[in-house]
Amino acid sequence: MKIGIVNDLELAVEALRRAVLSSNRHSVAWIATNGEEAIRLAKEDPADVILMDLVMPRVDGVEATRRIMKESPCPILVVTATVHGHAEKVFQALSNGAIDAVPTPILTHGNQLAAGDQLLAKLDELGEMQADRRSVTTPHITPPYSSDSPRWLVAIGASAGGPAALGRVLSDLPPEPSAAFVIVQHVDAHFAPTMACWLNERSGVPVRLASEGSVLVNGLVLFSGGDRHLVFRSPNTLGYSAEPRHLSYRPSVDVFFQSILKYWKGQIIGVLLTGMGRDGAAGLKALRTAGAMTIAQDESTSMVYGMPKAAVELDAAVSILPLEEIGAAIHSSLARGGVKFSGTER
C-alpha cells in the first residue's frame, strides 16, 4: 500500500519511514510536517493509508483528520508518541473518522528500530479491510429466557467515528435501562481500556471492559477489548476467541452477532453505527431475519458511511435513524416491549 506520513519530528518521521519500508508490502507516498500540508497532499496524491500525528504546528492531527475525511476520505491511523497521554485528542481524531491509534515506532541507541511490528500489523489489517466480504449464516433465535438473565440485549457495532457516536447513544439512555448492553468497537487492544473509561465518563449508564467470563447485567455496558473476538460462551456470559483467525477485524462485529444467535435466549436490539468497511452488516441481517429489532445509523450523521451503508444495502435494518434519535429509539423500544419505533423503516 502507499502510505502517507504526517509528523513534524524528524526522528519520528525516520522511524515511521523505516517501519513502513521494512515490509515489502508498503511504500511511502509522501511525508507532511504539519496538518495543513497533509490536507493538501491527501488531495493531490491520495494514499491508501495516512499515518497521522496529533500535536503539530499550524494544523493539528485532529483538525487535519476532520478535513481529510470531509474533503478526500482516506483510512487514517493515528500514530502518536503516547496514546494514553494524548487520550482526549486520540478520541477526537477517532470521532472525526480515524480508524485506530497505535504508538509511534522509535529509533533506539545504535539506530535500531523498535516497536515497528505493531504498526505493520495494523497496516496489514487495514489492507485486508476492503477484501473482507463474508457471509453469515442465520441460526434460529430461541425466545425463552431465564429469570436470572436480562430479558433484553442491545448489541452495538461501530468503527471509524465510533467514539463520538457511541458517546451520544449512551448519553441518551435512561440511568437504569432494562437491558444489558454489549459494544464491539474496532480499536487497538492497547487502547480499549482507555476508551471504555472515556465512554464511562460520558455515558448515562456504567461502561466496563468485557473480560473472560463477564456476565450480562441489566443497566451495564460491556465494551470489547483485546485483539481477539468477543463472543458468547453461554446464554449469559462472554469471553474471547482467536477464531476465526483469518478475519481482518479483531474484534469482529459479525462474529459477535453470530454468537448472539447461537446462545442468547432473550430479545435483541442490534445497532450498527458509523464505520469503514462492511463488518457487522451481514450479522445485522442475520439478526433481522431471526426476528430481532435492527437499527442502522443514517448517512447524514455517519462520519464514515461504510458499515451502516452495507447493512442498508442488505436490507438488514428495520429502521435507519440519525444518530441523535438512536438512543431514544432504543429506550422507547425497551419501554414498549419491542414495538417498532419511528424512522425510515424497510
LOLOPA-592808 format. One record per residue (C-alpha): y, z negated, x; residue in three letters. Coordinates in pm, 1 decimal. Example, Ala and Ser with C-alpha at 12.3 -4.5 7.8 and 13.67 -1.06 7.14 Angstrom:
BEGIN
ATOM       yy       zz       xx  aa
ATOM   -450.0   -780.0   1230.0 ALA
ATOM   -106.0   -714.0   1367.0 SER
This chain:
BEGIN
ATOM       yy       zz       xx  aa
ATOM      0.0      0.0      0.0 MET
ATOM    364.4     47.4    100.7 LYS
ATOM    525.6   -294.1    143.8 ILE
ATOM    897.2   -376.2    131.5 GLY
ATOM   1007.2   -683.8    328.1 ILE
ATOM   1316.9   -883.5    229.6 VAL
ATOM   1419.1  -1163.2    467.1 ASN
ATOM   1729.5  -1247.8    669.3 ASP
ATOM   1548.8  -1427.0    954.8 LEU
ATOM   1433.6  -1211.5   1246.5 GLU
ATOM   1129.7  -1427.0   1328.7 LEU
ATOM   1016.5  -1430.8    964.5 ALA
ATOM   1053.6  -1051.1    940.1 VAL
ATOM    844.4  -1005.7   1253.6 GLU
ATOM    573.5  -1241.8   1123.5 ALA
ATOM    562.8  -1057.9    790.1 LEU
ATOM    557.3   -718.9    960.9 ARG
ATOM    267.7   -822.3   1182.3 ARG
ATOM     74.7   -969.8    891.0 ALA
ATOM    114.2   -651.2    685.4 VAL
ATOM     17.4   -421.9    973.3 LEU
ATOM   -277.3   -640.1   1079.0 SER
ATOM   -463.1   -479.7    788.5 SER
ATOM   -524.9   -105.5    786.9 ASN
ATOM   -475.3   -114.6    410.4 ARG
ATOM    -95.6   -159.5    417.1 HIS
ATOM    216.7    -20.5    579.7 SER
ATOM    581.5   -131.5    594.1 VAL
ATOM    800.8     87.4    371.9 ALA
ATOM   1133.7    -75.6    464.9 TRP
ATOM   1298.9   -402.5    570.3 ILE
ATOM   1603.8   -555.1    398.7 ALA
ATOM   1800.0   -852.2    534.4 THR
ATOM   1959.4   -956.1    203.4 ASN
ATOM   1905.0   -915.9   -169.4 GLY
ATOM   2178.7   -655.8   -212.3 GLU
ATOM   2013.3   -427.1     40.5 GLU
ATOM   1673.8   -485.8   -123.8 ALA
ATOM   1806.2   -379.2   -464.6 ILE
ATOM   1932.6    -54.0   -313.9 ARG
ATOM   1615.5     21.4   -117.2 LEU
ATOM   1391.6    -55.9   -414.9 ALA
ATOM   1568.3    227.8   -599.2 LYS
ATOM   1584.9    474.4   -310.3 GLU
ATOM   1235.5    423.0   -169.0 ASP
ATOM   1007.9    244.3   -420.2 PRO
ATOM    747.4     22.2   -257.3 ALA
ATOM    410.0    -75.3   -400.4 ASP
ATOM    487.6   -445.8   -343.8 VAL
ATOM    803.4   -627.5   -230.1 ILE
ATOM    781.6   -948.6    -24.5 LEU
ATOM   1089.5  -1144.4   -135.3 MET
ATOM   1253.9  -1435.8     45.5 ASP
ATOM   1459.1  -1677.8   -166.3 LEU
ATOM   1751.6  -1808.6     42.2 VAL
ATOM   1960.5  -1521.6    178.3 MET
ATOM   2329.5  -1431.4    214.7 PRO
ATOM   2523.4  -1216.0    -33.6 ARG
ATOM   2248.1  -1191.7   -299.7 VAL
ATOM   1962.7  -1441.5   -300.4 ASP
ATOM   1598.9  -1369.9   -386.2 GLY
ATOM   1623.4  -1495.2   -743.5 VAL
ATOM   1905.0  -1257.2   -836.9 GLU
ATOM   1751.5   -971.3   -637.0 ALA
ATOM   1424.2  -1017.8   -824.7 THR
ATOM   1606.8  -1012.2  -1159.2 ARG
ATOM   1797.3   -694.3  -1069.6 ARG
ATOM   1495.9   -509.9   -926.7 ILE
ATOM   1276.1   -593.4  -1227.0 MET
ATOM   1552.3   -466.8  -1456.4 LYS
ATOM   1655.8   -153.2  -1266.6 GLU
ATOM   1347.0    -39.2  -1071.5 SER
ATOM   1047.2   -257.3  -1164.2 PRO
ATOM    800.0   -328.3   -886.1 CYS
ATOM    546.5   -604.3   -814.4 PRO
ATOM    737.4   -876.9   -626.7 ILE
ATOM    569.0  -1152.8   -428.4 LEU
ATOM    789.4  -1447.6   -331.8 VAL
ATOM    731.3  -1536.7     33.5 VAL
ATOM    918.5  -1848.7    142.6 THR
ATOM    904.0  -2094.4    430.9 ALA
ATOM    835.2  -2381.8    191.9 THR
ATOM    705.7  -2306.5   -156.0 VAL
ATOM    725.2  -2669.0   -267.7 HIS
ATOM   1063.0  -2730.2   -105.5 GLY
ATOM   1213.8  -2440.2   -299.9 HIS
ATOM   1019.9  -2507.3   -620.8 ALA
ATOM   1314.7  -2459.1   -857.1 GLU
ATOM   1412.0  -2127.2   -701.2 LYS
ATOM   1047.3  -2016.7   -698.6 VAL
ATOM   1020.5  -2081.6  -1072.7 PHE
ATOM   1344.9  -1897.0  -1134.4 GLN
ATOM   1209.6  -1596.4   -945.4 ALA
ATOM    876.6  -1612.8  -1129.9 LEU
ATOM   1065.2  -1636.9  -1459.3 SER
ATOM   1257.3  -1324.0  -1359.4 ASN
ATOM    935.9  -1127.4  -1310.5 GLY
ATOM    796.1  -1211.1   -965.0 ALA
ATOM    416.2  -1214.1   -960.2 ILE
ATOM    342.5  -1517.8   -744.2 ASP
ATOM    457.9  -1725.2   -446.3 ALA
ATOM    298.9  -1785.6   -104.7 VAL
ATOM    416.6  -1943.4    223.5 PRO
ATOM    566.2  -1722.9    494.2 THR
ATOM    335.2  -1649.8    789.5 PRO
ATOM    467.3  -1790.9   1117.5 ILE
ATOM    464.7  -1695.9   1484.3 LEU
ATOM    327.1  -1987.2   1686.7 THR
ATOM    369.2  -2071.0   2054.0 HIS
ATOM    218.5  -1788.5   2250.5 GLY
ATOM    350.0  -1538.8   1994.3 ASN
ATOM     35.3  -1569.7   1779.3 GLN
ATOM     40.3  -1508.1   1404.0 LEU
ATOM    -62.9  -1798.7   1179.7 ALA
ATOM   -111.8  -1824.0    802.0 ALA
ATOM   -126.2  -1448.2    751.3 GLY
ATOM   -462.1  -1449.0    573.9 ASP
ATOM   -320.5  -1599.1    253.7 GLN
ATOM    -54.8  -1328.0    231.2 LEU
ATOM   -308.0  -1049.1    292.7 LEU
ATOM   -544.3  -1191.7     29.6 ALA
ATOM   -261.3  -1190.2   -222.7 LYS
ATOM   -165.5   -833.3   -135.0 LEU
ATOM   -526.1   -726.2   -187.2 ASP
ATOM   -522.0   -891.5   -530.9 GLU
ATOM   -204.7   -706.5   -625.4 LEU
ATOM   -355.0   -381.2   -503.9 GLY
ATOM   -650.1   -427.3   -735.4 GLU
ATOM   -442.1   -506.1  -1044.4 MET
ATOM   -395.8   -155.7  -1175.7 GLN
ATOM   -761.4    -72.9  -1114.4 ALA
ATOM   -864.8   -372.4  -1323.7 ASP
ATOM   -986.8   -223.3  -1651.5 ARG
ATOM  -1257.6   -441.5  -1800.2 ARG
ATOM  -1418.6   -461.4  -2141.0 SER
ATOM  -1504.3   -784.3  -2314.1 VAL
ATOM  -1798.2   -835.7  -2545.7 THR
ATOM  -1740.1  -1008.5  -2876.9 THR
ATOM  -1965.5  -1304.4  -2947.5 PRO
ATOM  -1951.6  -1481.1  -3280.9 HIS
ATOM  -1735.5  -1788.9  -3336.0 ILE
ATOM  -1921.1  -2077.8  -3499.4 THR
ATOM  -1676.3  -2251.7  -3739.1 PRO
ATOM  -1809.1  -2611.8  -3749.0 PRO
ATOM  -1655.5  -2865.5  -3511.9 TYR
ATOM  -1734.8  -3220.4  -3407.3 SER
ATOM  -1524.0  -3503.2  -3549.3 SER
ATOM  -1482.2  -3625.6  -3190.4 ASP
ATOM  -1316.8  -3299.9  -3085.3 SER
ATOM   -981.8  -3138.7  -3172.0 PRO
ATOM  -1003.1  -2910.3  -3473.6 ARG
ATOM   -768.6  -2652.1  -3320.7 TRP
ATOM   -742.6  -2488.8  -2979.0 LEU
ATOM   -430.9  -2299.2  -2872.8 VAL
ATOM   -519.1  -2075.7  -2574.9 ALA
ATOM   -228.7  -1911.3  -2389.8 ILE
ATOM   -238.0  -1647.9  -2115.4 GLY
ATOM     61.3  -1545.1  -1902.1 ALA
ATOM    155.0  -1381.8  -1572.1 SER
ATOM    482.9  -1237.1  -1439.2 ALA
ATOM    772.8  -1401.7  -1623.7 GLY
ATOM    534.3  -1670.4  -1747.8 GLY
ATOM    710.0  -1990.3  -1633.0 PRO
ATOM   1019.8  -1938.4  -1846.9 ALA
ATOM    815.4  -1807.6  -2141.2 ALA
ATOM    571.9  -2099.4  -2127.3 LEU
ATOM    856.8  -2347.1  -2093.5 GLY
ATOM   1018.9  -2207.4  -2406.7 ARG
ATOM    697.3  -2207.8  -2613.6 VAL
ATOM    604.9  -2562.6  -2512.1 LEU
ATOM    956.5  -2695.8  -2569.4 SER
ATOM    946.0  -2562.8  -2926.6 ASP
ATOM    631.7  -2761.9  -3015.2 LEU
ATOM    646.3  -3094.6  -3201.5 PRO
ATOM    588.4  -3413.1  -2994.2 PRO
ATOM    232.8  -3462.9  -3122.3 GLU
ATOM     82.2  -3127.6  -3225.8 PRO
ATOM   -254.9  -3140.9  -3398.7 SER
ATOM   -426.1  -2914.3  -3144.7 ALA
ATOM   -549.5  -2901.4  -2786.3 ALA
ATOM   -372.8  -2651.9  -2557.7 PHE
ATOM   -500.5  -2461.7  -2254.8 VAL
ATOM   -283.0  -2233.1  -2039.3 ILE
ATOM   -414.7  -1973.7  -1795.3 VAL
ATOM   -130.7  -1850.6  -1574.6 GLN
ATOM   -160.5  -1613.2  -1279.7 HIS
ATOM    -24.1  -1828.7   -996.8 VAL
ATOM   -135.3  -1910.9   -643.4 ASP
ATOM   -368.5  -2210.9   -619.2 ALA
ATOM   -134.6  -2391.3   -378.5 HIS
ATOM    149.2  -2367.1   -629.1 PHE
ATOM    -37.4  -2450.0   -952.2 ALA
ATOM      9.3  -2832.2   -932.7 PRO
ATOM    384.8  -2788.9   -882.2 THR
ATOM    406.0  -2553.7  -1178.6 MET
ATOM    212.6  -2794.9  -1401.7 ALA
ATOM    463.9  -3069.5  -1312.4 CYS
ATOM    754.6  -2830.7  -1370.1 TRP
ATOM    625.5  -2740.0  -1717.1 LEU
ATOM    559.9  -3106.1  -1798.2 ASN
ATOM    928.3  -3184.0  -1739.1 GLU
ATOM   1034.3  -2910.5  -1981.5 ARG
ATOM    770.9  -2947.7  -2249.1 SER
ATOM    769.2  -3143.3  -2572.0 GLY
ATOM    403.2  -3229.5  -2500.9 VAL
ATOM    239.3  -3355.3  -2179.6 PRO
ATOM    108.5  -3091.9  -1934.7 VAL
ATOM   -168.2  -3176.9  -1687.7 ARG
ATOM   -354.6  -2971.3  -1429.2 LEU
ATOM   -707.4  -2898.7  -1552.5 ALA
ATOM   -983.7  -3034.6  -1329.6 SER
ATOM  -1360.9  -3003.2  -1335.1 GLU
ATOM  -1477.4  -3191.1  -1644.8 GLY
ATOM  -1134.5  -3210.5  -1814.5 SER
ATOM  -1174.1  -3298.5  -2184.3 VAL
ATOM   -966.6  -3131.6  -2454.9 LEU
ATOM   -742.9  -3374.1  -2642.5 VAL
ATOM   -500.3  -3322.4  -2930.2 ASN
ATOM   -142.4  -3301.7  -2808.3 GLY
ATOM   -233.8  -3239.3  -2443.2 LEU
ATOM   -177.4  -2915.0  -2248.6 VAL
ATOM   -427.2  -2838.0  -1971.9 LEU
ATOM   -297.5  -2593.5  -1709.3 PHE
ATOM   -522.1  -2375.0  -1492.0 SER
ATOM   -530.4  -2449.9  -1120.7 GLY
ATOM   -721.7  -2335.6   -816.4 GLY
ATOM   -839.5  -1992.3   -710.9 ASP
ATOM  -1137.2  -1984.2   -947.3 ARG
ATOM  -1167.6  -1900.7  -1317.8 HIS
ATOM  -1103.9  -2174.5  -1572.6 LEU
ATOM  -1390.3  -2179.7  -1826.6 VAL
ATOM  -1551.7  -2396.5  -2090.8 PHE
ATOM  -1850.3  -2598.0  -1966.3 ARG
ATOM  -1937.3  -2737.7  -2309.0 SER
ATOM  -1777.1  -2734.9  -2656.1 PRO
ATOM  -1503.0  -2977.1  -2542.4 ASN
ATOM  -1490.0  -2977.8  -2160.5 THR
ATOM  -1351.7  -2739.0  -1898.9 LEU
ATOM  -1444.5  -2651.3  -1543.9 GLY
ATOM  -1407.0  -2383.9  -1278.8 TYR
ATOM  -1631.1  -2092.9  -1187.5 SER
ATOM  -1627.2  -1848.6   -896.7 ALA
ATOM  -1797.0  -1588.9  -1116.9 GLU
ATOM  -1727.0  -1310.6  -1178.3 PRO
ATOM  -1621.0  -1264.2   -817.6 ARG
ATOM  -1503.8   -903.5   -838.3 HIS
ATOM  -1204.9   -964.1  -1066.8 LEU
ATOM   -860.4   -928.6   -909.6 SER
ATOM   -713.7  -1204.6  -1128.2 TYR
ATOM   -806.6  -1562.7  -1041.1 ARG
ATOM   -792.2  -1733.3  -1280.7 PRO
ATOM   -853.9  -1458.7  -1536.5 SER
ATOM   -728.7  -1485.6  -1893.6 VAL
ATOM  -1009.7  -1257.7  -2012.4 ASP
ATOM  -1275.0  -1479.9  -1853.7 VAL
ATOM  -1129.3  -1788.8  -2021.2 PHE
ATOM  -1103.5  -1618.8  -2360.3 PHE
ATOM  -1468.1  -1511.9  -2332.7 GLN
ATOM  -1576.0  -1867.3  -2256.0 SER
ATOM  -1391.6  -1986.6  -2568.1 ILE
ATOM  -1608.2  -1762.1  -2779.8 LEU
ATOM  -1922.1  -1893.1  -2611.2 LYS
ATOM  -1857.7  -2265.7  -2653.0 TYR
ATOM  -1566.6  -2359.4  -2879.6 TRP
ATOM  -1666.0  -2466.5  -3232.5 LYS
ATOM  -1326.2  -2512.1  -3396.9 GLY
ATOM  -1035.9  -2290.7  -3497.4 GLN
ATOM   -840.7  -2082.5  -3246.5 ILE
ATOM   -490.5  -1951.2  -3190.0 ILE
ATOM   -482.6  -1706.6  -2898.0 GLY
ATOM   -148.9  -1615.7  -2738.0 VAL
ATOM    -70.0  -1353.3  -2473.6 LEU
ATOM    271.7  -1371.3  -2308.5 LEU
ATOM    466.2  -1162.2  -2057.2 THR
ATOM    276.1  -1030.7  -1755.9 GLY
ATOM    186.7   -729.7  -1542.8 MET
ATOM   -143.8   -551.2  -1589.8 GLY
ATOM   -397.2   -583.5  -1871.2 ARG
ATOM   -568.4   -919.0  -1815.0 ASP
ATOM   -618.7  -1101.0  -2144.0 GLY
ATOM   -578.0   -801.8  -2374.3 ALA
ATOM   -947.6   -731.6  -2425.2 ALA
ATOM  -1016.2  -1104.2  -2454.5 GLY
ATOM   -749.2  -1141.6  -2720.5 LEU
ATOM   -906.3   -850.1  -2907.7 LYS
ATOM  -1242.2  -1029.2  -2894.6 ALA
ATOM  -1081.0  -1344.2  -3036.3 LEU
ATOM   -921.7  -1149.7  -3320.8 ARG
ATOM  -1244.2   -967.6  -3403.1 THR
ATOM  -1420.2  -1303.5  -3422.2 ALA
ATOM  -1166.0  -1433.9  -3673.0 GLY
ATOM   -901.6  -1610.1  -3462.0 ALA
ATOM   -526.0  -1600.6  -3517.0 MET
ATOM   -378.6  -1399.5  -3227.3 THR
ATOM    -19.8  -1353.4  -3107.3 ILE
ATOM    134.5  -1117.2  -2851.0 ALA
ATOM    489.3  -1151.9  -2720.6 GLN
ATOM    706.5   -857.5  -2820.0 ASP
ATOM    855.8   -602.7  -2580.5 GLU
ATOM   1219.9   -706.0  -2621.9 SER
ATOM   1161.6  -1060.9  -2493.8 THR
ATOM    888.9   -991.8  -2235.1 SER
ATOM   1008.7   -999.3  -1875.9 MET
ATOM    717.1   -766.3  -1791.6 VAL
ATOM    568.4   -584.8  -2091.1 TYR
ATOM    222.9   -521.8  -1948.6 GLY
ATOM    -35.6   -770.1  -2075.7 MET
ATOM    109.9   -800.7  -2427.5 PRO
ATOM    157.5   -423.9  -2445.2 LYS
ATOM   -210.2   -372.7  -2359.6 ALA
ATOM   -301.7   -618.9  -2634.9 ALA
ATOM    -86.5   -432.9  -2887.8 VAL
ATOM   -247.3   -101.8  -2786.8 GLU
ATOM   -591.5   -254.3  -2850.9 LEU
ATOM   -477.4   -388.3  -3190.4 ASP
ATOM   -561.9   -734.1  -3054.6 ALA
ATOM   -262.0   -917.2  -3202.1 ALA
ATOM   -241.4  -1031.6  -3562.6 VAL
ATOM    129.1  -1095.1  -3500.9 SER
ATOM    376.6   -957.0  -3246.9 ILE
ATOM    660.4  -1205.1  -3208.3 LEU
ATOM    973.7  -1256.0  -2999.0 PRO
ATOM    944.7  -1546.3  -2755.7 LEU
ATOM   1181.0  -1771.1  -2949.0 GLU
ATOM    953.6  -1758.2  -3256.0 GLU
ATOM    615.4  -1819.7  -3093.4 ILE
ATOM    631.1  -2199.1  -3059.2 GLY
ATOM    747.8  -2242.3  -3417.9 ALA
ATOM    482.5  -1996.4  -3537.8 ALA
ATOM    207.1  -2197.0  -3367.1 ILE
ATOM    337.1  -2516.7  -3525.8 HIS
ATOM    361.2  -2351.1  -3867.4 SER
ATOM      8.9  -2214.0  -3845.1 SER
ATOM   -131.6  -2554.1  -3748.6 LEU
ATOM     56.1  -2723.9  -4029.9 ALA
ATOM    -68.7  -2473.2  -4285.7 ARG
ATOM   -427.1  -2480.5  -4170.0 GLY
ATOM   -428.3  -2128.6  -4030.4 GLY
ATOM   -216.8  -1944.6  -4289.5 VAL
ATOM    -74.7  -1628.9  -4136.5 LYS
ATOM    287.5  -1657.6  -4030.9 PHE
ATOM    577.6  -1412.8  -4024.9 SER
ATOM    628.9  -1145.5  -3762.4 GLY
ATOM    511.7   -792.5  -3709.3 THR
ATOM    156.6   -803.5  -3842.4 GLU
ATOM   -100.6   -536.7  -3778.8 ARG
